[in-house]
Amino acid sequence: MTEDTKSLPVRPTGPIDASVRVPGSKSITNRALPLAFLAEGESVLTGCLRSDDTEVMCNALRALGSTVDVADTTFRVQGHGPGFPPSQTPLYIQNSGTSARFLTAVLTLGAGPVVLDGNERMRERPISHLRDALEGLGARLEILGREDCPPVRVAGGGLPGGSVYMDASASSQYVSAVLMVAPYARQDVQIHFLGKIVSRPYIDLTLQVMGDFGVEAHWGGGEGEVGENSLLVKAGQRYRARDYAVEPDASSAVYPLCAAAITGGRVRIEGLSKDSLQADLAIVDLLERMGCRVNRESDAIELIAPKKGLRSLGEVNMNDCPDASLAYAVVCLFADGPTVIQDIWNLKIKETDRLAALETELSRMGGRAEAGEDSLRIQPGPLHGAAIETYDDHRMAMSFALAGLRVPGIEILDPGCVSKTWPDFFETLESL
């Protein structure tokens, strides 16, 4: 497939039977990169994801004075610590949500002002909750775009720290961003939460990666804390440069796992531990409840589809793993009854309005789908071929390609958008 391929047909297959090694985790790669940048000395990151999102992060760190050498999936990052020089031109982060949120926080530690900007869709993705939290900790930044969206100018000069209340109902990445820079604040940082925390497992993943780079941060425990609904990071800690292995990407593993479930086959995901904290591994539990058999090992996960087909779970809450809900919605087309996926409001502010996109494209191929304010109801029905719009959204393309393994005539428009996180996705799908 060339980058300018306008559409790609997906051929139906029988039950797949394959072992797959998915790319490195985007979530971990784009956390390890800024932490290595803030450390002093050289870090060597192995098993990294090579994609648009991680390239954006690498380019931004280079613009801020770091040396980032990339050789296949090994990234060598020269740490700079706080007080790094400002970029003379805006940091352009395309539509990379992790890069936008994490770098906005990192820029508060720089020596001078920097503007961060993105593409048209990024200029529609609000960042005000992160701005409010950073300002609450004493940082100075200004949103330049419309309706609380990028571009954003960050003044730099350091982070005073203190106690802050955060709205984490739209994205856990705001919380992760504050956590990642908190060790360099001039005083301890305490984060309290206003209401619901979306995608909470991703916050735990951030805490794990921070710990791997030598910084302690934990839930609860400080003065005024309320149980497990607050976070504390002690000031005066510093990240330590190190050699670091990035584990395979659970978000990518979702697709071959769902492919096996849909086709009635078997797949083994190599290198992914049952102990991984990556949120999208929750898909394994859902597929198991639908009738799949799962073997969890220390370095692999195997899934075998049921012979009698997939059973509907009725209602499922996917607040902790909203990215996986797209592929799961496609799986639900092949269940024995309707499914309601709940608590997925923040799909509306992802790479596209995924809630609306799912409703449209599931219906386009013959399923019955109805999006609510924060839910999606899916009713299986007679399915047929269709040209699927992908909205420049990698997860729309990968998710609906799965339907083509069972339904003749599925064609994915703009398949090149998968380069955001898995450039070789369609080659891997074909190899199954």
TORVEX-975667 format. One record per residue (C-alpha): residue number from 1; residue in three letters; x, y, z. Coordinates in steps of 0.001 Angstrom, whole numbers, plus 500000, padded with zeros to 6 digits. Example, Ala and Ser with C-alpha at 12.3 -4.5 7.8 and 13.67 -1.06 7.14 Angstrom:
# TORVEX-975667
+-----+------+--------+--------+--------+
:  nr : rest :      X :      Y :      Z :
+-----+------+--------+--------+--------+
:   1 :  ALA : 512300 : 495500 : 507800 :
:   2 :  SER : 513670 : 498940 : 507140 :
+-----+------+--------+--------+--------+
# end
This chain:
# TORVEX-975667
+-----+------+--------+--------+--------+
:  nr : rest :      X :      Y :      Z :
+-----+------+--------+--------+--------+
:   1 :  MET : 500000 : 500000 : 500000 :
:   2 :  THR : 501366 : 503419 : 499038 :
:   3 :  GLU : 500754 : 506538 : 501114 :
:   4 :  ASP : 498476 : 508025 : 498467 :
:   5 :  THR : 496248 : 504929 : 498151 :
:   6 :  LYS : 492700 : 506298 : 498222 :
:   7 :  SER : 490921 : 503085 : 499133 :
:   8 :  LEU : 491721 : 499508 : 500036 :
:   9 :  PRO : 489396 : 496498 : 499769 :
:  10 :  VAL : 489540 : 493960 : 502598 :
:  11 :  ARG : 489137 : 490347 : 501590 :
:  12 :  PRO : 487007 : 487974 : 503679 :
:  13 :  THR : 488914 : 485088 : 505180 :
:  14 :  GLY : 488182 : 481930 : 507046 :
:  15 :  PRO : 489085 : 481556 : 510719 :
:  16 :  ILE : 492499 : 483086 : 511271 :
:  17 :  ASP : 495244 : 481093 : 513002 :
:  18 :  ALA : 498285 : 483225 : 513687 :
:  19 :  SER : 500948 : 484459 : 516048 :
:  20 :  VAL : 501462 : 488211 : 515927 :
:  21 :  ARG : 503984 : 490614 : 517404 :
:  22 :  VAL : 502396 : 494045 : 517455 :
:  23 :  PRO : 504384 : 497305 : 517422 :
:  24 :  GLY : 505675 : 498924 : 520596 :
:  25 :  SER : 503222 : 500775 : 522795 :
:  26 :  LYS : 502463 : 504317 : 521686 :
:  27 :  SER : 501253 : 505174 : 525162 :
:  28 :  ILE : 504542 : 504064 : 526717 :
:  29 :  THR : 506804 : 505403 : 523947 :
:  30 :  ASN : 505286 : 508884 : 524156 :
:  31 :  ARG : 505626 : 508837 : 527945 :
:  32 :  ALA : 509187 : 507543 : 527992 :
:  33 :  LEU : 510386 : 510122 : 525447 :
:  34 :  PRO : 509622 : 513288 : 527482 :
:  35 :  LEU : 510816 : 511642 : 530699 :
:  36 :  ALA : 514121 : 510754 : 529015 :
:  37 :  PHE : 514301 : 514351 : 527788 :
:  38 :  LEU : 513822 : 515694 : 531324 :
:  39 :  ALA : 516462 : 513322 : 532715 :
:  40 :  GLU : 520164 : 514140 : 532615 :
:  41 :  GLY : 522289 : 511842 : 530483 :
:  42 :  GLU : 521484 : 509513 : 527598 :
:  43 :  SER : 518582 : 507081 : 527654 :
:  44 :  VAL : 518288 : 504211 : 525192 :
:  45 :  LEU : 514671 : 503228 : 524531 :
:  46 :  THR : 514187 : 499896 : 522750 :
:  47 :  GLY : 511063 : 498396 : 521189 :
:  48 :  CYS : 509611 : 501854 : 520534 :
:  49 :  LEU : 506739 : 502547 : 518190 :
:  50 :  ARG : 507693 : 504120 : 514869 :
:  51 :  SER : 504658 : 506143 : 513804 :
:  52 :  ASP : 503430 : 509651 : 513061 :
:  53 :  ASP : 502647 : 510312 : 516733 :
:  54 :  THR : 506065 : 509293 : 518037 :
:  55 :  GLU : 507843 : 511114 : 515193 :
:  56 :  VAL : 506001 : 514283 : 516220 :
:  57 :  MET : 507241 : 513859 : 519786 :
:  58 :  CYS : 510831 : 513209 : 518671 :
:  59 :  ASN : 510836 : 516274 : 516422 :
:  60 :  ALA : 509503 : 518444 : 519238 :
:  61 :  LEU : 512223 : 517296 : 521637 :
:  62 :  ARG : 514852 : 518024 : 518995 :
:  63 :  ALA : 513426 : 521527 : 518589 :
:  64 :  LEU : 513858 : 521991 : 522345 :
:  65 :  GLY : 517551 : 521160 : 522228 :
:  66 :  SER : 517723 : 517384 : 522603 :
:  67 :  THR : 519455 : 514905 : 520333 :
:  68 :  VAL : 517117 : 512060 : 519420 :
:  69 :  ASP : 518669 : 509371 : 517230 :
:  70 :  VAL : 516300 : 506792 : 515782 :
:  71 :  ALA : 517498 : 503436 : 514451 :
:  72 :  ASP : 514626 : 501103 : 513678 :
:  73 :  THR : 512771 : 500781 : 517014 :
:  74 :  THR : 515656 : 502010 : 519190 :
:  75 :  PHE : 515579 : 505678 : 520205 :
:  76 :  ARG : 518620 : 507321 : 521830 :
:  77 :  VAL : 517563 : 510430 : 523731 :
:  78 :  GLN : 519993 : 512952 : 525151 :
:  79 :  GLY : 518422 : 514317 : 528308 :
:  80 :  HIS : 518407 : 518019 : 528984 :
:  81 :  GLY : 516601 : 518499 : 532288 :
:  82 :  PRO : 514530 : 521628 : 532994 :
:  83 :  GLY : 515538 : 525052 : 531775 :
:  84 :  PHE : 515880 : 523925 : 528167 :
:  85 :  PRO : 516031 : 526635 : 525466 :
:  86 :  PRO : 512799 : 527734 : 523786 :
:  87 :  SER : 512082 : 526711 : 520228 :
:  88 :  GLN : 512218 : 529681 : 517877 :
:  89 :  THR : 509333 : 528309 : 515818 :
:  90 :  PRO : 506016 : 526791 : 516973 :
:  91 :  LEU : 506038 : 523095 : 517805 :
:  92 :  TYR : 503740 : 521471 : 515249 :
:  93 :  ILE : 502227 : 518292 : 516656 :
:  94 :  GLN : 499741 : 517390 : 513873 :
:  95 :  ASN : 496805 : 515598 : 515594 :
:  96 :  SER : 498780 : 513804 : 518284 :
:  97 :  GLY : 496834 : 514109 : 521527 :
:  98 :  THR : 499588 : 512672 : 523734 :
:  99 :  SER : 502139 : 515049 : 522216 :
: 100 :  ALA : 499864 : 518079 : 522632 :
: 101 :  ARG : 499020 : 517418 : 526271 :
: 102 :  PHE : 502391 : 516114 : 527482 :
: 103 :  LEU : 504447 : 518797 : 525719 :
: 104 :  THR : 502218 : 521624 : 526952 :
: 105 :  ALA : 503135 : 520586 : 530487 :
: 106 :  VAL : 506818 : 520019 : 529648 :
: 107 :  LEU : 507072 : 523523 : 528172 :
: 108 :  THR : 506273 : 525046 : 531574 :
: 109 :  LEU : 509757 : 523897 : 532659 :
: 110 :  GLY : 511584 : 525618 : 529777 :
: 111 :  ALA : 513627 : 528797 : 529825 :
: 112 :  GLY : 511283 : 530834 : 527657 :
: 113 :  PRO : 507998 : 530998 : 525765 :
: 114 :  VAL : 507044 : 528432 : 523138 :
: 115 :  VAL : 503909 : 528114 : 520972 :
: 116 :  LEU : 502444 : 524663 : 520377 :
: 117 :  ASP : 500100 : 524125 : 517424 :
: 118 :  GLY : 498529 : 521331 : 515419 :
: 119 :  ASN : 496414 : 520518 : 512397 :
: 120 :  GLU : 492808 : 521522 : 511801 :
: 121 :  ARG : 491375 : 518751 : 513988 :
: 122 :  MET : 493817 : 519492 : 516839 :
: 123 :  ARG : 492556 : 523070 : 516743 :
: 124 :  GLU : 489123 : 521598 : 517608 :
: 125 :  ARG : 490283 : 519556 : 520613 :
: 126 :  PRO : 489925 : 521499 : 523890 :
: 127 :  ILE : 492893 : 521876 : 526203 :
: 128 :  SER : 491368 : 524197 : 528825 :
: 129 :  HIS : 491270 : 521590 : 531622 :
: 130 :  LEU : 495035 : 521187 : 531331 :
: 131 :  ARG : 495544 : 524937 : 531138 :
: 132 :  ASP : 493464 : 525418 : 534287 :
: 133 :  ALA : 495443 : 522787 : 536200 :
: 134 :  LEU : 498850 : 524153 : 535183 :
: 135 :  GLU : 497793 : 527704 : 535995 :
: 136 :  GLY : 496560 : 526436 : 539351 :
: 137 :  LEU : 500112 : 525255 : 539987 :
: 138 :  GLY : 501538 : 528644 : 539054 :
: 139 :  ALA : 502432 : 528175 : 535391 :
: 140 :  ARG : 501731 : 530878 : 532821 :
: 141 :  LEU : 500146 : 529904 : 529520 :
: 142 :  GLU : 497625 : 531302 : 527083 :
: 143 :  ILE : 495266 : 529512 : 524717 :
: 144 :  LEU : 495411 : 531298 : 521361 :
: 145 :  GLY : 492840 : 529229 : 519490 :
: 146 :  ARG : 489076 : 529346 : 519482 :
: 147 :  GLU : 486868 : 527637 : 522054 :
: 148 :  ASP : 489743 : 526673 : 524362 :
: 149 :  CYS : 491656 : 524796 : 521661 :
: 150 :  PRO : 495282 : 525078 : 520413 :
: 151 :  PRO : 497423 : 526861 : 519520 :
: 152 :  VAL : 498681 : 527530 : 523034 :
: 153 :  ARG : 501578 : 529715 : 524184 :
: 154 :  VAL : 503469 : 528491 : 527240 :
: 155 :  ALA : 505613 : 531077 : 529003 :
: 156 :  GLY : 508067 : 528691 : 530644 :
: 157 :  GLY : 510116 : 529733 : 533633 :
: 158 :  GLY : 509328 : 526756 : 535838 :
: 159 :  LEU : 506430 : 525336 : 537815 :
: 160 :  PRO : 505813 : 526634 : 541360 :
: 161 :  GLY : 503637 : 523642 : 542367 :
: 162 :  GLY : 501167 : 523303 : 545222 :
: 163 :  SER : 497658 : 521856 : 545400 :
: 164 :  VAL : 495202 : 521897 : 542516 :
: 165 :  TYR : 491750 : 520568 : 541642 :
: 166 :  MET : 491510 : 518985 : 538188 :
: 167 :  ASP : 488645 : 518138 : 535868 :
: 168 :  ALA : 489668 : 514763 : 534437 :
: 169 :  SER : 486297 : 513888 : 532916 :
: 170 :  ALA : 487420 : 514552 : 529312 :
: 171 :  SER : 490898 : 513026 : 529187 :
: 172 :  SER : 493290 : 511270 : 531536 :
: 173 :  GLN : 496125 : 512714 : 529443 :
: 174 :  TYR : 495677 : 516053 : 531228 :
: 175 :  VAL : 496429 : 514316 : 534520 :
: 176 :  SER : 499371 : 512387 : 533084 :
: 177 :  ALA : 500803 : 515609 : 531681 :
: 178 :  VAL : 500760 : 517317 : 535089 :
: 179 :  LEU : 502175 : 514240 : 536796 :
: 180 :  MET : 505108 : 514006 : 534407 :
: 181 :  VAL : 506376 : 517519 : 535182 :
: 182 :  ALA : 505388 : 517589 : 538871 :
: 183 :  PRO : 508757 : 516294 : 540189 :
: 184 :  TYR : 510397 : 519474 : 538888 :
: 185 :  ALA : 507969 : 521825 : 540640 :
: 186 :  ARG : 509403 : 524001 : 543389 :
: 187 :  GLN : 507064 : 522485 : 545953 :
: 188 :  ASP : 505074 : 519263 : 546265 :
: 189 :  VAL : 502213 : 518790 : 543818 :
: 190 :  GLN : 498883 : 517478 : 545063 :
: 191 :  ILE : 496160 : 516742 : 542513 :
: 192 :  HIS : 492547 : 516463 : 543650 :
: 193 :  PHE : 489776 : 515517 : 541243 :
: 194 :  LEU : 486485 : 517170 : 540417 :
: 195 :  GLY : 484110 : 514313 : 539658 :
: 196 :  LYS : 484763 : 511420 : 537304 :
: 197 :  ILE : 488211 : 510341 : 536098 :
: 198 :  VAL : 488099 : 508993 : 532555 :
: 199 :  SER : 490551 : 506276 : 531424 :
: 200 :  ARG : 492040 : 505946 : 534895 :
: 201 :  PRO : 494289 : 502966 : 533985 :
: 202 :  TYR : 496303 : 505305 : 531754 :
: 203 :  ILE : 497144 : 507370 : 534846 :
: 204 :  ASP : 498418 : 504227 : 536546 :
: 205 :  LEU : 500511 : 503540 : 533439 :
: 206 :  THR : 502027 : 507031 : 533737 :
: 207 :  LEU : 502870 : 506394 : 537390 :
: 208 :  GLN : 504555 : 503132 : 536386 :
: 209 :  VAL : 506719 : 504748 : 533699 :
: 210 :  MET : 507624 : 507600 : 536053 :
: 211 :  GLY : 508692 : 505011 : 538612 :
: 212 :  ASP : 510773 : 503224 : 535996 :
: 213 :  PHE : 512650 : 506500 : 535462 :
: 214 :  GLY : 513233 : 506963 : 539187 :
: 215 :  VAL : 510380 : 509175 : 540434 :
: 216 :  GLU : 507819 : 508214 : 543061 :
: 217 :  ALA : 504232 : 509370 : 542749 :
: 218 :  HIS : 501182 : 507724 : 544232 :
: 219 :  TRP : 497492 : 507896 : 544948 :
: 220 :  GLY : 496460 : 509481 : 548255 :
: 221 :  GLY : 498634 : 509979 : 551280 :
: 222 :  GLY : 499096 : 513736 : 551601 :
: 223 :  GLU : 497515 : 516348 : 553823 :
: 224 :  GLY : 493957 : 516983 : 552729 :
: 225 :  GLU : 493944 : 513895 : 550493 :
: 226 :  VAL : 490740 : 511935 : 550072 :
: 227 :  GLY : 491448 : 508233 : 549748 :
: 228 :  GLU : 492211 : 507089 : 546229 :
: 229 :  ASN : 490811 : 510202 : 544550 :
: 230 :  SER : 493958 : 512294 : 544759 :
: 231 :  LEU : 497627 : 512109 : 543750 :
: 232 :  LEU : 500815 : 513279 : 545422 :
: 233 :  VAL : 504228 : 513958 : 543852 :
: 234 :  LYS : 507040 : 515117 : 546125 :
: 235 :  ALA : 509210 : 517957 : 544850 :
: 236 :  GLY : 512966 : 517612 : 544476 :
: 237 :  GLN : 512922 : 514321 : 542575 :
: 238 :  ARG : 514670 : 513915 : 539236 :
: 239 :  TYR : 514286 : 511431 : 536417 :
: 240 :  ARG : 517302 : 509204 : 535831 :
: 241 :  ALA : 518533 : 508356 : 532341 :
: 242 :  ARG : 518420 : 504624 : 531679 :
: 243 :  ASP : 518055 : 501830 : 529169 :
: 244 :  TYR : 514353 : 501145 : 528844 :
: 245 :  ALA : 512388 : 498461 : 526987 :
: 246 :  VAL : 508966 : 499501 : 525675 :
: 247 :  GLU : 506452 : 496667 : 525804 :
: 248 :  PRO : 504187 : 495764 : 522854 :
: 249 :  ASP : 501126 : 497922 : 522312 :
: 250 :  ALA : 497900 : 496622 : 523845 :
: 251 :  SER : 495917 : 499140 : 521770 :
: 252 :  SER : 497309 : 497543 : 518605 :
: 253 :  ALA : 496766 : 494035 : 519987 :
: 254 :  VAL : 493043 : 494816 : 520151 :
: 255 :  TYR : 492720 : 494374 : 516370 :
: 256 :  PRO : 494158 : 490860 : 515882 :
: 257 :  LEU : 492352 : 489748 : 519058 :
: 258 :  CYS : 489047 : 491036 : 517678 :
: 259 :  ALA : 489872 : 489570 : 514262 :
: 260 :  ALA : 490165 : 486112 : 515806 :
: 261 :  ALA : 486865 : 486572 : 517652 :
: 262 :  ILE : 485027 : 487762 : 514535 :
: 263 :  THR : 486360 : 485026 : 512236 :
: 264 :  GLY : 486031 : 482183 : 514729 :
: 265 :  GLY : 489787 : 481681 : 514808 :
: 266 :  ARG : 492828 : 481807 : 517074 :
: 267 :  VAL : 495551 : 484374 : 517630 :
: 268 :  ARG : 498565 : 484564 : 519902 :
: 269 :  ILE : 499968 : 488003 : 520774 :
: 270 :  GLU : 503674 : 487582 : 521433 :
: 271 :  GLY : 505538 : 489628 : 524024 :
: 272 :  LEU : 502495 : 491059 : 525801 :
: 273 :  SER : 502338 : 490129 : 529488 :
: 274 :  LYS : 499167 : 489360 : 531382 :
: 275 :  ASP : 500510 : 491758 : 534019 :
: 276 :  SER : 500647 : 494768 : 531695 :
: 277 :  LEU : 498910 : 497897 : 532986 :
: 278 :  GLN : 497858 : 499021 : 529495 :
: 279 :  ALA : 494172 : 499843 : 529641 :
: 280 :  ASP : 493115 : 498350 : 526319 :
: 281 :  LEU : 493923 : 494836 : 527536 :
: 282 :  ALA : 490410 : 495039 : 529005 :
: 283 :  ILE : 489273 : 493889 : 525549 :
: 284 :  VAL : 490556 : 490415 : 526452 :
: 285 :  ASP : 488161 : 490192 : 529399 :
: 286 :  LEU : 485233 : 491358 : 527268 :
: 287 :  LEU : 485938 : 488826 : 524520 :
: 288 :  GLU : 486320 : 486106 : 527126 :
: 289 :  ARG : 482902 : 486944 : 528564 :
: 290 :  MET : 481499 : 486705 : 525011 :
: 291 :  GLY : 482631 : 483085 : 524890 :
: 292 :  CYS : 486263 : 483207 : 523769 :
: 293 :  ARG : 488859 : 481083 : 525535 :
: 294 :  VAL : 491917 : 483014 : 526722 :
: 295 :  ASN : 495316 : 481734 : 527778 :
: 296 :  ARG : 497283 : 484389 : 529694 :
: 297 :  GLU : 501031 : 483864 : 529969 :
: 298 :  SER : 503972 : 485884 : 531234 :
: 299 :  ASP : 505022 : 486804 : 527697 :
: 300 :  ALA : 501997 : 486117 : 525492 :
: 301 :  ILE : 498208 : 486181 : 525331 :
: 302 :  GLU : 496318 : 483618 : 523246 :
: 303 :  LEU : 492648 : 483920 : 522294 :
: 304 :  ILE : 490504 : 481184 : 520755 :
: 305 :  ALA : 487020 : 482035 : 519475 :
: 306 :  PRO : 484005 : 479962 : 520486 :
: 307 :  LYS : 482615 : 477455 : 518012 :
: 308 :  LYS : 479019 : 478539 : 518589 :
: 309 :  GLY : 479519 : 482245 : 517950 :
: 310 :  LEU : 479777 : 485299 : 520179 :
: 311 :  ARG : 477197 : 486088 : 522822 :
: 312 :  SER : 476071 : 489620 : 523539 :
: 313 :  LEU : 476955 : 491089 : 526921 :
: 314 :  GLY : 473984 : 493468 : 526852 :
: 315 :  GLU : 475602 : 496488 : 528469 :
: 316 :  VAL : 479326 : 497183 : 528929 :
: 317 :  ASN : 481116 : 500178 : 530424 :
: 318 :  MET : 484266 : 501149 : 528506 :
: 319 :  ASN : 485159 : 504357 : 530322 :
: 320 :  ASP : 488592 : 502939 : 531208 :
: 321 :  CYS : 489452 : 501959 : 527622 :
: 322 :  PRO : 487516 : 504157 : 525154 :
: 323 :  ASP : 490017 : 503630 : 522304 :
: 324 :  ALA : 489217 : 499911 : 522294 :
: 325 :  SER : 485500 : 500623 : 522009 :
: 326 :  LEU : 485732 : 501185 : 518240 :
: 327 :  ALA : 486955 : 497674 : 517471 :
: 328 :  TYR : 484603 : 496268 : 520084 :
: 329 :  ALA : 481656 : 498018 : 518421 :
: 330 :  VAL : 482494 : 496161 : 515200 :
: 331 :  VAL : 482739 : 492864 : 517099 :
: 332 :  CYS : 479246 : 493512 : 518482 :
: 333 :  LEU : 477847 : 493373 : 514934 :
: 334 :  PHE : 478588 : 489627 : 515056 :
: 335 :  ALA : 477119 : 488914 : 518500 :
: 336 :  ASP : 473818 : 487131 : 519113 :
: 337 :  GLY : 472002 : 490210 : 520369 :
: 338 :  PRO : 472179 : 493973 : 520900 :
: 339 :  THR : 474921 : 495682 : 522910 :
: 340 :  VAL : 475068 : 499080 : 524583 :
: 341 :  ILE : 478559 : 500492 : 525123 :
: 342 :  GLN : 478320 : 503036 : 527923 :
: 343 :  ASP : 480323 : 505902 : 529420 :
: 344 :  ILE : 482247 : 506815 : 526252 :
: 345 :  TRP : 481457 : 510536 : 526023 :
: 346 :  ASN : 485066 : 511497 : 525419 :
: 347 :  LEU : 485042 : 509713 : 522032 :
: 348 :  LYS : 483611 : 513005 : 520773 :
: 349 :  ILE : 486919 : 514852 : 521313 :
: 350 :  LYS : 489286 : 512267 : 519865 :
: 351 :  GLU : 490848 : 512337 : 516385 :
: 352 :  THR : 487311 : 512770 : 515100 :
: 353 :  ASP : 483909 : 512654 : 516775 :
: 354 :  ARG : 484157 : 508898 : 517039 :
: 355 :  LEU : 480718 : 508455 : 518552 :
: 356 :  ALA : 479047 : 510036 : 515517 :
: 357 :  ALA : 481447 : 508299 : 513114 :
: 358 :  LEU : 480680 : 504881 : 514586 :
: 359 :  GLU : 476938 : 505445 : 514300 :
: 360 :  THR : 477285 : 506463 : 510642 :
: 361 :  GLU : 479656 : 503723 : 509472 :
: 362 :  LEU : 478084 : 500834 : 511382 :
: 363 :  SER : 474771 : 501812 : 509787 :
: 364 :  ARG : 476401 : 502181 : 506371 :
: 365 :  MET : 477210 : 498453 : 506300 :
: 366 :  GLY : 473789 : 497313 : 507503 :
: 367 :  GLY : 474080 : 497299 : 511269 :
: 368 :  ARG : 471726 : 499366 : 513371 :
: 369 :  ALA : 473567 : 501837 : 515579 :
: 370 :  GLU : 472311 : 504682 : 517709 :
: 371 :  ALA : 474618 : 507101 : 519509 :
: 372 :  GLY : 473467 : 508695 : 522747 :
: 373 :  GLU : 475093 : 511467 : 524740 :
: 374 :  ASP : 477709 : 509075 : 526131 :
: 375 :  SER : 476735 : 505670 : 524761 :
: 376 :  LEU : 476343 : 503624 : 521599 :
: 377 :  ARG : 473668 : 500989 : 521008 :
: 378 :  ILE : 474502 : 498338 : 518403 :
: 379 :  GLN : 471967 : 495941 : 516935 :
: 380 :  PRO : 473325 : 493178 : 514677 :
: 381 :  GLY : 471601 : 492876 : 511326 :
: 382 :  PRO : 472159 : 491599 : 507807 :
: 383 :  LEU : 475502 : 493140 : 506819 :
: 384 :  HIS : 476666 : 494107 : 503364 :
: 385 :  GLY : 479663 : 495671 : 501652 :
: 386 :  ALA : 480303 : 499395 : 501874 :
: 387 :  ALA : 482979 : 502013 : 501354 :
: 388 :  ILE : 483884 : 503053 : 504894 :
: 389 :  GLU : 484795 : 506665 : 505616 :
: 390 :  THR : 487680 : 506879 : 508081 :
: 391 :  TYR : 487698 : 510618 : 508921 :
: 392 :  ASP : 491521 : 510707 : 509000 :
: 393 :  ASP : 491237 : 508508 : 512098 :
: 394 :  HIS : 493526 : 505493 : 512370 :
: 395 :  ARG : 491251 : 503607 : 514753 :
: 396 :  MET : 488239 : 503951 : 512464 :
: 397 :  ALA : 490265 : 502445 : 509603 :
: 398 :  MET : 491647 : 499545 : 511630 :
: 399 :  SER : 488369 : 498746 : 513361 :
: 400 :  PHE : 486211 : 498595 : 510235 :
: 401 :  ALA : 488839 : 496599 : 508360 :
: 402 :  LEU : 487990 : 493805 : 510815 :
: 403 :  ALA : 484440 : 493658 : 509469 :
: 404 :  GLY : 485876 : 492997 : 506020 :
: 405 :  LEU : 487296 : 489700 : 507249 :
: 406 :  ARG : 483707 : 488427 : 507399 :
: 407 :  VAL : 481669 : 490688 : 505126 :
: 408 :  PRO : 482400 : 490782 : 501386 :
: 409 :  GLY : 482745 : 494187 : 499758 :
: 410 :  ILE : 484176 : 496231 : 502641 :
: 411 :  GLU : 486462 : 498968 : 501332 :
: 412 :  ILE : 488496 : 501262 : 503590 :
: 413 :  LEU : 488858 : 504837 : 502358 :
: 414 :  ASP : 492100 : 506710 : 503100 :
: 415 :  PRO : 493808 : 503611 : 504540 :
: 416 :  GLY : 497076 : 505533 : 504940 :
: 417 :  CYS : 495710 : 507220 : 508070 :
: 418 :  VAL : 496838 : 504150 : 510048 :
: 419 :  SER : 500385 : 505578 : 509912 :
: 420 :  LYS : 499452 : 507564 : 513015 :
: 421 :  THR : 500053 : 504500 : 515191 :
: 422 :  TRP : 500569 : 501357 : 513056 :
: 423 :  PRO : 501975 : 502049 : 509571 :
: 424 :  ASP : 502131 : 498322 : 508668 :
: 425 :  PHE : 498645 : 497479 : 509897 :
: 426 :  PHE : 497181 : 496342 : 506567 :
: 427 :  GLU : 500239 : 494258 : 505749 :
: 428 :  THR : 499864 : 492551 : 509123 :
: 429 :  LEU : 496130 : 492035 : 508551 :
: 430 :  GLU : 496859 : 490453 : 505178 :
: 431 :  SER : 499437 : 488134 : 506772 :
: 432 :  LEU : 496816 : 486743 : 509162 :
+-----+------+--------+--------+--------+
# end
